[in-house]
Structure formats: C-alpha cells, structure tokens
Amino acid sequence: MKKSRSVSHDICRKTLLSLACIAAGLAPAFLASIATHPVSAQAVPQNAAPAAPQDVAGTWQASVRFPGASHDVRMVVKIAKTGQAYSAALYNADQGTPPLTFTSVTWQGTDVKISGSVMTIEGKLSPDGKTIDGTLSAGPNPVQVSFARATPDTEWAIPEPPKAMAADANPSLDVATIKPSDPSHQGKGFGFQGTHFRTFNTNLNDLIAFAYGLHSKQILGAPDWFGTELYDIDGVPDVPGRPNLKQMGVMVQKLLADRCALKFHHETRELPVYAITVANGGSKMTKTTAQPNDQQGFFFRGLGDLVVRNMDMKDFASWMQSGVMDKPVVDQTGLKDRYDFTLKWTPDDSQFQQFRGAVPMTPPKTDDPNAPPSLYTAVQEQIGLKIEATKAPDDVIVIDHVEKPSAN
C-alpha cells in the first residue's frame, strides 16, 4: 500500500491547487495557480484580428473582480475565425500560465456565448462591436463582466510562461514569510504568482498533506491547532525556474522542518478508507483520447460538479482523497485505462471538510426534487463505479514533535 500511495503524491498535491478554484466562484485561484486543466496544443493565435467591425473575432479584455478577491484579474479572450467556425482561448495578463481553451463559441445577433468545461462567458455585443457586456461563470456565483475589443495599441501583453526548474534541482524556499491568514480572505490555495510560491488560508494538515501526499486522517498525533489555525506563506525558491509539483512538495517539507521543527515517523495502520470498485454492469466512463503525457484535469465548476480529464483510477482516488472525502481513498477497480468523465452530486456534510472555514459552504437543498443524487448514487448511475466504506492497511505519519510556525 505504501508504494502505491507514494507514486500518487504529485497527484495529491495537484488536487489542492485545483480545489482552490472552489473559492470565490472558482476562477481567481485557477488563474493564479498552476493550471491543472487540459490545454490544447493549438491555442488561439495571439494576433487574432476581427473579420469585420461587428464580428466577434478578435481580442477582448476585461479586469474582473471576483467575490472575496482582493484585486482584479486581467483577462484576455482571443477569438479566431476559420471559415464559419470560431475558436477561443482565455489568457491571464498578470500570470504566465497556459491558456484556458473553450469548447464552443456561438454568436447570434447580439448574443455571444463562449463555453468550456471550466468557464462560460455570456453577453451582448454592442451595436458598434466594441464591447461585450454580460456575465462570467466559473462556479456557482457568476460575476458581471464587460469585455472591450482591444486594438494593437491597447492590447495587454501576455506574459511568457516561466521556464521550468531543472529536473534534478532540490530547491528550498528562500526568505519565506509565514503569517496568520486574514479572516476576510476567502478561499484556500497553493500556487505561484510570478516568482513567488504562495499559500493562503492553509493549516498544518493542509501543508503536510500537500508536502507528503496524504489525507489528514493519515496524520496521527497532531495537536488540535493543526486543523484550525490558518496561515499564509510567501517565499521564492532558491533555484531559478518554476518548480514541478514534486519540487514544490520538497520546498514545503523543508519549510515545515525549519520553521515548525516538524519531526515524525512512518507506520502502517489499518484505517477506515473508501474503496472504489466497478459497479454491477461495468464502467460507463469514456476512455480518453489524450496522450499519456498530456495534462490531466480535475476541476470543480461548483461543489459537487466535477470534471475529470485524462485520469486513471489510482489518480482519481488520490484526487478525491485530497480534496473531497473525509477518509483516505483506495482504488480497487483493477482498471488501467485513463478516462474523461463528469460527475455531479449533492455533497453531504462529510465532504469537502478540508475547505470548511476557508470556503463558504452552502448547505445542500435536501427538499429540492431536482437536486443531484448523493455521491454514492451518482458514481454508480453516471460512471459505473462504487464507493464504499471499508478498512485497509495504509501508510501514516506519526507526529513526534511540532511547533507553531516561528516568527518571520
């Protein structure tokens, strides 16, 4: 069990980045963090030009303030036209992250809709073709947005993605600051802004889970404040380049040892877990057409509204463990392929506990006849799997010594 868990550590760390999207309508953390969605190899050309003054093809940009965010996000949407078909991609003008590609662009009269699995933009094209006013939806809380058509003189520059850190680098966080989180700052996340690695509203359970790829139930002997006291971290790696997820975990491991005097040892314990198996009737998932080295996707359009791309069942179990379930999750399906699927359910009180206290949690409407089913029913009906509570031996870490983060 320990071996199979260790190969999924990077996936567990990705989960925390992706699930930061839940906060503030999903989009701010998505745009500021490392992208975990599939990105098309053929992004919309950055020099896309309008075909006509009132054609939607062209470059559109807007500053968007999401609920709970402390600053605006500068978004650039580039729409290209090939024959009668449109394609679009969204760029973050403040971050050198890969573009978010949309799956469809429709334009009828003045109505414009740009849709994707993560985000949808709907609005009205002005008579002069210079603005699109409407809403941007990347979760349960749409925000008002006004996109202006950019000209070569007004178009915002798109930052180049930072170069990757050397694969054999063993980085640390140089001059990192750790401070109590601002209670008014909603959300939870890990990621990079420019050259800075930052976390916000993270507790010690989050940090250890991120660093070592564990569920909080696999952390034993921790003091009560582990799961309640929230901290923000800001540091710069001491090695040039953008680290990969494994290197990010190493940086946090070193930070915990240095600033929290963390010491622990490993044991194997029989734990309550959730086991994923194939339901009667077989899997209903679609095998992905993505290549093995293409990016994976695990992102929420709202709590209980999940999109999965290019993922095998071991990875899926690890992602569910890190962000959704209240116990470790193990894969017992025997399935080896990678899949694309969506899953929609009504969360219960046991789910998304990692984000309670940092993300506004709306109680499910139990009296709504149109509400999605529970997770356990949804996985059987929608993707042909089962999730059942059981017990299994698993790796745990036992805290031998830890202190609250030392002053900066």
C-alpha positions in Angstrom: 0.0 0.0 0.0 2.8 2.4 0.8 4.4 2.0 -2.6 1.2 2.7 -4.5 0.5 5.7 -2.3 3.9 7.2 -3.0 3.6 7.2 -6.8 0.5 9.4 -6.5 2.0 12.1 -4.3 2.2 14.6 -7.2 -1.5 14.0 -8.0 -2.4 14.7 -4.4 -0.5 17.9 -4.5 -2.2 18.9 -7.7 -5.6 18.4 -6.1 -5.0 21.2 -3.6 -4.1 23.5 -6.4 -7.2 22.6 -8.4 -9.6 22.7 -5.5 -8.6 26.2 -4.7 -10.9 27.0 -7.6 -13.9 26.3 -5.4 -13.4 29.6 -3.6 -14.7 32.9 -5.0 -16.5 31.3 -7.9 -13.6 29.1 -8.9 -11.8 31.4 -11.2 -9.3 33.5 -9.2 -7.3 30.7 -7.8 -7.5 28.8 -11.1 -6.0 31.8 -12.9 -3.3 32.5 -10.3 -2.2 28.9 -9.7 -0.6 26.3 -11.8 -3.0 25.2 -14.4 -4.4 21.7 -13.9 -6.8 21.6 -16.8 -6.2 20.1 -20.2 -4.7 22.7 -22.6 -5.0 22.4 -26.3 -1.7 22.2 -28.2 -3.2 24.6 -30.7 -4.2 27.7 -28.7 -5.9 30.6 -30.5 -3.3 32.7 -32.3 -2.4 35.7 -30.2 -2.6 38.0 -33.2 -6.2 37.1 -34.0 -7.8 40.0 -35.8 -11.5 40.9 -36.3 -13.0 39.8 -39.6 -15.4 42.8 -39.6 -16.2 45.7 -37.2 -19.1 43.8 -35.7 -17.6 40.3 -35.9 -16.8 38.7 -32.5 -13.4 37.5 -33.8 -10.6 39.5 -32.3 -9.0 40.2 -28.9 -11.2 41.1 -25.9 -10.0 42.1 -22.5 -11.5 42.9 -19.1 -10.5 43.5 -15.5 -12.6 41.2 -13.3 -13.0 41.4 -9.5 -14.3 38.1 -8.1 -16.2 37.8 -4.8 -13.8 37.7 -1.9 -10.8 38.6 -4.0 -8.5 41.5 -3.0 -7.6 42.6 -6.5 -8.7 42.5 -10.1 -7.7 39.8 -12.6 -6.9 41.0 -16.1 -8.4 38.5 -18.6 -7.8 38.4 -22.3 -10.0 36.4 -24.6 -8.8 35.8 -28.1 -11.4 34.6 -30.6 -10.3 33.3 -34.0 -12.5 32.6 -37.1 -11.7 29.8 -39.5 -14.3 29.7 -42.3 -17.6 29.9 -40.4 -16.3 28.3 -37.2 -14.9 30.1 -34.2 -12.4 29.1 -31.5 -11.4 30.9 -28.3 -8.9 30.9 -25.5 -8.5 32.9 -22.3 -5.2 34.2 -21.1 -4.3 35.8 -17.7 -2.4 39.0 -18.5 -0.9 39.0 -15.0 0.4 35.4 -14.9 2.5 33.4 -17.3 0.1 30.4 -17.2 -1.1 28.3 -20.1 -4.3 29.4 -21.8 -7.7 28.0 -21.0 -9.3 26.8 -24.2 -13.0 27.0 -24.8 -15.0 24.2 -26.5 -17.5 26.4 -28.3 -18.2 30.0 -29.4 -21.7 30.9 -30.6 -22.8 34.3 -31.9 -26.4 35.1 -33.0 -27.5 38.7 -33.4 -26.1 40.4 -30.4 -26.0 37.3 -28.2 -22.5 35.9 -27.6 -21.7 32.7 -25.7 -18.2 31.3 -25.1 -18.3 27.9 -23.3 -15.9 25.5 -21.8 -15.7 22.8 -19.2 -14.3 25.3 -16.6 -15.8 28.6 -17.6 -18.6 30.2 -19.6 -18.9 33.8 -20.8 -22.3 35.1 -21.9 -23.1 38.6 -23.0 -24.4 41.1 -25.5 -22.3 42.5 -28.4 -22.7 46.3 -28.6 -24.0 47.8 -31.8 -20.6 49.3 -32.6 -18.9 45.9 -32.0 -16.6 47.3 -29.4 -17.9 45.7 -26.1 -19.4 42.5 -24.8 -21.3 43.1 -21.6 -22.6 40.1 -19.6 -21.5 37.5 -17.0 -18.6 35.2 -16.5 -19.5 31.9 -14.8 -16.7 29.6 -13.4 -18.7 28.2 -10.5 -21.9 28.8 -8.6 -21.5 32.6 -8.4 -21.5 34.4 -11.8 -19.9 37.8 -11.9 -20.7 40.8 -14.1 -18.1 41.5 -16.7 -17.5 44.0 -19.6 -15.0 43.0 -22.3 -13.7 45.7 -24.6 -12.3 45.0 -28.0 -8.6 45.6 -28.0 -6.5 47.3 -30.7 -2.8 46.8 -31.3 -2.2 49.9 -29.2 -4.4 48.9 -26.3 -3.9 45.2 -26.2 -2.4 43.8 -22.9 0.8 41.8 -23.3 0.6 38.2 -22.4 3.5 37.1 -20.2 5.7 34.3 -21.3 5.3 31.2 -19.2 8.3 30.9 -16.9 11.0 28.3 -17.7 10.9 25.1 -15.8 13.3 24.5 -12.9 16.0 21.9 -13.6 14.5 18.5 -13.1 17.3 17.5 -10.8 17.1 20.6 -8.6 16.5 20.2 -4.9 15.0 23.7 -4.0 14.2 25.4 -0.8 12.1 28.5 -0.1 14.4 31.4 0.3 13.4 34.0 3.0 9.9 32.7 3.3 7.3 34.6 5.4 4.6 32.8 7.4 1.8 34.8 8.9 -1.7 34.3 10.2 -4.3 34.4 7.4 -6.6 37.4 7.0 -10.1 36.3 8.2 -11.7 38.3 5.4 -9.8 36.5 2.6 -11.9 33.6 1.4 -10.7 30.5 -0.3 -7.7 28.2 0.1 -4.9 27.6 -2.3 -1.3 26.8 -3.3 0.4 28.2 -6.3 2.8 30.6 -8.0 2.4 34.3 -8.6 5.4 35.4 -10.7 8.5 34.0 -9.0 6.7 33.7 -5.6 5.3 30.5 -4.2 2.3 31.4 -2.1 -0.3 29.6 0.0 -3.3 31.2 1.7 -5.7 30.0 4.4 -3.7 26.8 4.8 -3.4 24.9 8.1 -0.7 22.4 9.1 -2.9 19.5 8.0 -3.1 21.1 4.5 0.7 21.7 4.4 1.7 18.2 5.4 -0.9 16.7 3.0 0.5 18.8 0.2 4.1 18.0 1.1 3.7 14.3 1.6 0.6 13.3 -0.4 -1.5 12.2 2.5 -5.1 12.6 3.8 -5.3 14.4 7.1 -6.6 11.1 8.6 -3.1 9.7 7.9 -1.5 12.3 10.1 -1.5 11.0 13.7 -0.5 12.6 17.0 -1.1 16.1 15.8 -2.2 18.9 18.3 -5.6 20.4 18.0 -4.5 23.6 16.3 -3.2 21.7 13.3 -6.6 21.9 11.6 -7.8 25.2 12.8 -5.1 27.9 12.7 -4.7 29.2 9.2 -1.5 30.7 7.7 -0.3 32.4 4.5 3.1 31.6 3.1 5.2 33.7 0.7 8.6 32.6 -0.5 10.9 32.5 -3.5 12.7 29.3 -4.5 16.5 29.5 -4.1 16.8 27.8 -7.6 15.8 29.6 -10.8 12.7 28.5 -12.7 9.2 27.2 -12.0 9.4 24.0 -9.9 7.3 21.0 -10.7 4.8 19.7 -8.1 7.3 17.2 -6.6 9.8 20.1 -6.1 7.1 22.3 -4.6 6.4 19.5 -2.1 10.1 19.3 -1.2 10.2 23.0 -0.5 7.2 22.7 1.9 8.8 19.7 3.6 12.0 21.7 4.2 9.9 24.7 5.4 8.0 22.6 7.9 11.2 21.1 9.3 12.8 24.5 9.6 10.0 26.8 10.8 7.8 24.3 12.7 10.6 21.9 13.9 8.5 19.1 12.4 9.6 15.6 13.2 7.7 12.4 12.5 8.0 8.7 11.7 6.1 6.4 9.3 3.9 3.4 10.3 1.4 1.2 8.6 -2.0 1.1 10.2 -5.3 -0.4 9.4 -7.5 2.6 8.6 -11.1 3.3 7.7 -11.0 4.1 4.0 -13.2 4.4 1.0 -12.7 1.7 -1.7 -13.5 2.4 -5.3 -14.7 -0.6 -7.2 -16.6 -1.3 -10.5 -20.3 -1.4 -10.1 -22.5 -4.2 -11.5 -22.9 -3.6 -15.2 -19.4 -2.3 -15.7 -17.8 1.1 -16.1 -19.7 3.8 -18.0 -16.6 6.1 -18.4 -15.2 7.1 -21.8 -11.5 6.3 -22.5 -9.6 9.5 -23.1 -8.1 10.4 -26.5 -5.4 12.4 -24.8 -1.8 11.2 -24.9 -0.1 9.8 -21.7 2.0 12.9 -21.2 -0.8 15.4 -21.8 -2.0 17.3 -18.8 -4.7 15.9 -16.6 -7.8 17.7 -15.4 -9.6 17.6 -12.1 -11.6 20.7 -11.5 -14.9 21.8 -10.0 -17.5 24.1 -11.6 -19.1 24.2 -8.1 -19.1 21.9 -5.1 -20.2 18.5 -6.4 -19.8 19.5 -10.0 -16.7 17.7 -11.1 -14.9 17.4 -14.5 -12.2 14.8 -14.9 -9.8 14.5 -17.9 -7.1 12.1 -18.8 -7.0 10.3 -15.5 -6.7 6.7 -14.4 -8.4 5.3 -11.3 -5.4 5.5 -9.0 -5.1 9.2 -9.8 -8.9 9.7 -9.4 -8.8 8.1 -6.0 -5.9 10.3 -4.9 -7.6 13.5 -6.0 -10.9 12.5 -4.3 -8.9 11.7 -1.1 -7.1 15.1 -1.1 -10.0 17.4 -1.7 -13.4 15.7 -1.2 -13.5 12.7 1.1 -13.2 12.6 4.9 -11.1 9.4 4.8 -8.3 8.0 2.6 -9.4 6.6 -0.7 -8.0 3.5 -2.4 -8.5 2.1 -5.9 -9.7 -1.4 -6.1 -11.2 -1.3 -9.6 -8.5 -3.1 -11.5 -9.0 -0.6 -14.3 -5.8 0.5 -16.1 -7.0 2.9 -18.7 -7.3 6.7 -18.5 -10.7 8.3 -18.7 -12.7 11.5 -19.3 -15.9 12.0 -17.4 -18.1 14.4 -15.5 -19.7 13.7 -12.1 -22.5 15.8 -10.5 -23.7 15.1 -7.0 -25.1 16.9 -3.9 -22.4 16.9 -1.2 -23.1 15.8 2.3 -21.7 17.2 5.5 -18.7 14.8 5.5 -17.4 16.0 2.1 -15.0 19.0 1.4 -14.1 19.2 5.1 -10.6 20.4 4.1 -12.2 23.6 2.9 -14.6 24.3 5.7 -13.7 27.6 7.5 -11.9 28.9 4.4 -14.5 28.5 1.7 -18.2 29.5 2.0 -20.1 26.2 2.2 -23.7 26.3 1.0 -25.8 23.6 2.6 -27.5 21.3 0.0 -31.2 21.8 -0.5 -32.4 18.5 0.6 -36.0 19.3 -0.4 -35.2 20.2 -4.0 -36.6 17.4 -6.2 -34.2 18.4 -9.0 -31.0 18.3 -6.8 -28.4 15.8 -8.0 -28.2 12.5 -6.0 -25.6 11.7 -3.3 -22.1 10.9 -4.4 -22.5 7.2 -3.8 -25.6 7.1 -6.1 -24.1 9.4 -8.7 -20.9 7.3 -9.2 -23.0 4.2 -9.9 -25.5 5.9 -12.2 -23.2 8.3 -14.0 -19.8 6.5 -14.3 -20.5 2.8 -13.3 -18.4 2.7 -10.1 -19.0 2.2 -6.4 -17.5 4.0 -3.4 -17.9 2.0 -0.2 -16.5 2.5 3.3 -14.2 -0.3 4.5 -10.9 -0.9 6.2 -7.4 -1.4 4.7 -3.7 -1.1 5.7 -2.3 2.2 4.8 0.7 4.5 5.4 0.5 7.0 8.2 2.9 9.5 9.7 3.0 9.9 13.5 4.0 13.4 14.7 6.9 13.2 17.2 7.4 16.9 17.6 6.0 20.1 16.1 5.8 23.8 17.0 3.7 26.6 15.7 5.4 28.4 12.8 8.3 30.6 14.1 8.1 34.3 13.6 9.4 35.8 10.4 
